[in-house]
């Protein structure tokens, strides 16, 4: 009885550990995040303050929205590097249109930007889905095209004064507190980030579109044979990514209280690193919103701790690149072990 009880307890403990770890290692990521906060706070007590924590959350809003779109693409087995160009195109064009013609109001500005984002995303989707070209090559090319068109036909000047509807929102905060003689604020733009996280979670978990995204990432041909409309789903993926990028671009412009067509260029590495670090498989078929959120927070905490430590910005970029290599390396090792385990199981079945 004791041996049976010991076996049952061990099995229960292992099952509990698996649940706490999560399907995409979300539990491990949460522990890493907590550990980073504790270590950084011990090394620099100024980190564990309300202003610093609000700063981390504020700096995570735009990367999180970008990361949600990139997550959907990576789960489907693709890589998108054009989202900063789409964000810049949509946000800057919206600001210039409001200046040149009339201020359409907050809802009108977002609607205009979302329409542009959807259109540019559709261009990516058509080329990728219809011609079955590599996603990285297509989005790398479209990134250059979008930025070129933006700078040539829309404008390249820095805009210091936003339209009235956007400028008023840039001064609106959700929370304002005073800590240690310093003011800390959390902008209202955190609400759209939370709502979009809930929306993407619902899309991936509860809809046929979400099941199709995972199926395409696992095996495109198998998804096609299973009856999923692969071309339509791929088109919707890139339209969704374009709209998410446009939303992030407008929010970035509002929070920065200015507009420039070059501000977001080069952010691709940080976003992809956060998504991969959050457990999304670079090979497709796996990923979660919770893991992506934790990945974004980990990257932001590391960046903030390096800034407080006085580390040069070049080394901060190196740290993000290192995180990306670690995330991809861990996934490659796990995939190799899984393939080796399947071969062993098949061999045992043949022998039996």
Protein Blocks (a to p, Z undefined) as FASTA:
>chain_A
ZZmmmmmmmmmmmmmmmmmnopnommmmmmmmmmmmmmmmmmmmmlmcfklmmmmmmmmm
mmmmmmmmmmmmmmnopacfklmmmmmmmmmmmmmmmmmmmcebjklmmmmmmmmmmmmm
mmmmmmmmmnopafklmmmmmmmmmmmmmmmmnopcdcfbdcfklmmmmmpcfbdcdeeh
iacdddfklmmmmmmmmmmmmmmmmmmklmmmmmmmmomklmmmnopafklmmmmmmmmm
mmmmmmmmmmmmmmnopacfklmgoplmmmmmmmmmnopafkgoiacfklmmmmmmmmmm
mmmmmmmnopafklmmmmmmmmmmmmmmmmmmmmmmmmmmmmmmmmmmmmZZ
